[in-house]
C-alpha cells in the first residue's frame, strides 16, 4: 500500500476549481484536498457539490476538506461539515488554536482540548474524520505536543497531518515523522529551505525519498501525499512536481 499522490487546492488559489481539476488530471494525480478559504467556502454545500462533480468528472477523488477551523470556544464546525459532506470528503483538516504549544496557558490549552472533543464527537456522528494541521502557531507544533493533544482529546476520529517543520534538517524532520507516523493520515509535500524559501521538490530529494520509504514500510501508511506550495505559485510547475512525487511513491 502506498500513499495516493494528490494536490492541495490552496497551492493555486488564483485558479478556479474547474481549472485545477484539469491540471491535476493532466499531472496524473489521484486526489485533491479542497481548501475552504477560496475554492469551497464553508457553509455553501451547493458549491461543494459542484466542485465534487468536477473532481469526479476529471477522474480524480476528493480526499479531504482543508478548513480553517481553529477550535475557538464559540467557533462553529457545522457549516464546515456540511461542505465536507457535500464534497464527499471523509476527512477535514483543522487547526489547534492560535498559539504555539510552548506559549499556551493551561486555560488556553484546556479550551482547545474541550472544543476539539466536541468537534470530534460532532464529526464522528457524520462519519467524518478530523486531522490536525501540524504547524507552528498552534498547540500541534511538535511531536510531543501532538501526541499529548491526541491523548487528551481521546477520540480515534482525530488524527494529524505531517509536514517538515520550517528550518528542520532532514534527520530532524524524519525523526518528527517517525514519532507521529502511526497517527498521521496525510502528508503535505513541499520543499522549503533553509527557511521558507520555496524550492522545487527534487531540491530536497533526500528528505522526501527517505520519507516515502519510511511511510511505505508502515503497516498502515498515511493515506495521501499532497503537493502544497510550488515556487511562485506557478501552475506550469505542477506536472513536473507531480511526476517527481509519483516517482518517489512508486
N, C-alpha and C positions, 0 to 999 in steps of 0.2 A: 504494500500500500504506500503510495506517495502522495504528497500534498498536491492539491489542484492549483495550477497556475492561474492567477487572476489579477484584477485591477481594482484599485480604489478609485471611484469616480472623482474624488476630490483632487486627484492628480491633474485633472484637466477641468477646472471649474469654468474655464472660458468656453467650453464646448457644451452643446446640448446633449441630453441623454441619447437622442437619436444618432448624433454624430459619434458619440463614444462607443455605442454598441457596434457600429460599423468598423471602427478602428480596432476594437478589441477582438472582433471575429477575424479580421484580416491578420492580426498578430497571433492567431491560433491560441488565444487564451480560452479558458473554460468558464470562469465565473467573474462576477462583478459584485463589489460591495458599493452600494449606492449611498451617497452622502446626503445627510438631512439638511444641510445648510443651503444648498443651491439646487441640486438636481431633483430631490424628492423631499419637499418640505414636510415637516411633521404635521399631522392633522389634515392632510389632503389625500385621503385614500384614492380618490379618483385619479389623481396624477400618478400615484404609486402604481395603480393597476395598469395605467398606460405604459409606464416605464417597464413594468414586469413583462407585459406583452411584447414590447420592442426587444427586450433582452432574449426572451424565448424565441422570437421570430428570427433572431440573428444566430440561433444555435448555441446560445450561452445560458447559464443558470445564474440566478440571484443567490449569492452565498450569505449575504448579511446586509444589515442596515447600519450605516455609520451615523450614530446620533451624537448630539452634544448635550445629552442629559448629564448633569453634574452632581446628582444626588443632593440637591438642595432640599431643605426641610419641607418646603411647600411646592416643590417642582413636580409638575405632572408628568407621569410616564405614559398615561393612557393614549394621548394623541400619537406618540411615537410608536406604541404597539399597534395602533390602528394602521399606521402607514406600513409598518413592517409586515403585518398580516396581509395587507393588500399587495405588497411586493412579493409575497411568498417567501419571505426571509424567516428562517428559524433561529436567527441569532442577531442580537442588537449590540453594537459596540457602545459602551457608556464610559463616563469619566468619574473618578472617585474624588469628588471635591475640587477645591481650587487652591490648595496649599501643599507644599512639599511635606512628606511624612515626618521629616525631622523638625518641622516648624509647627505642625498641627498641635493645638492644645488638646488635652484629654476630652474636653467638651466638643471641640470640632470633630475629633475622630469619632466619638460616640454618636454624634449626629449623622455622620456619613454612614456608619455601620447600620444604624437604625433605619435610615432611608433605603439603603441597599437591601436590607432584609425584606422590607415591604415591597420594594421593586421586584425583587427576585420572586416573591410569592405571587405578585400580580402577573409577571411574565410567565411563570410556570403554569398558572391557570389557563393560559392561552397557548401553551405548547411552544413557547419561545424561550430561547436561552439568552443570557446576558454575558457580555465579555468585557473585562476592564481594559481600557486603553493603558498601556504600560508607558508612563510618561511623567516627566518632571512637572512640577506644579500640581501634582495630585498626591494622594496618600498611597498610590500604587506606583511608586517611582524606583523601587529596587526590589530584588527578590524577597528579602526578609519582610518588607512591608506588604508585598502582595500576598505572601503566604499567611501572614498574620491576618490580613483583611479577609481572605477567603475563609480562614478558620473561624473568624468572628462572625461573619455573615452565615456561614454553615448551611449553605443551600447548594446542592450539586448543579443547579441551573446556572450558577455563576462560575465562569471560567476567566481566563485572562488572554489577552494578546501578548505578543512579544515583539520588540524591535530593538536594534542595537542602541544602547544609551549613547547620547551625544558625547563624543570625545573618548569613548571607551576603546581601548586597544582590542585587537581581535581576541586575545586569550581571555580578557575580562568579559567581553560580550558573550563569548561562548560559554563561559562559566555561569553567567547570569541565565542564559537559556537553559543550561543543564539543570539549574536549580528549579526552574519553572516548567520544564518540558511537559511533565505529566498533567499540568493544569492549563496548558496552552492550547487554545482552539484555532488560532490563526497567527500568522507572522506577517508583519508589514515589512516589505523588502525595499530597501534603498541603500545607496552608498553615500554617506556623508563623511568627509574627512578634511582637515583634522577636527573641525568642529561641525558647523552647519553648512559647510561648502558642499554643494551638490555635485557629485561625480557620476560618471557612467557606472553601471553595475560592475563591469569587469575590473574596475579600478580597485575594488575590494574583493577580488575573486577568492582569495584565501579564506576570508571570513565566510563568505556565502557558500563556497563549496564544502567547507567543514560543517556549516550549519545544516545544509541539505543532507549531508551524510549522517550527521547525528540524528536528525529528525527521522530519516528513513529507517534507522535502526531501532526506533522506539516501537514497543508493542502497539501503541495507538498514536501515530504521529499527529501533529496539528493538521486540521483538515485542509487549510488553504494557505498558500503563499501569495500574498497580494502586493503587486507593484504599487509603490507610493512614492511620489516625488521623482521628477527627472530634471536634468539641467534646463533652466529657463522655461520650465513648464511646456516643453516643446513636443507637441503630438507627433512630429516627424520621427522622434526617437523611439516611439513605443514599439514598433515592430522589432527593432534590433534588441532593445532591452528585454522584450518578451522572449526572443529567441535565446538570449543568454540565460534567462531564468529557466526556460524549458529544458535547456541543455543540462543545467545543473540538477534539476529534478529527475531527469532521466538517468 
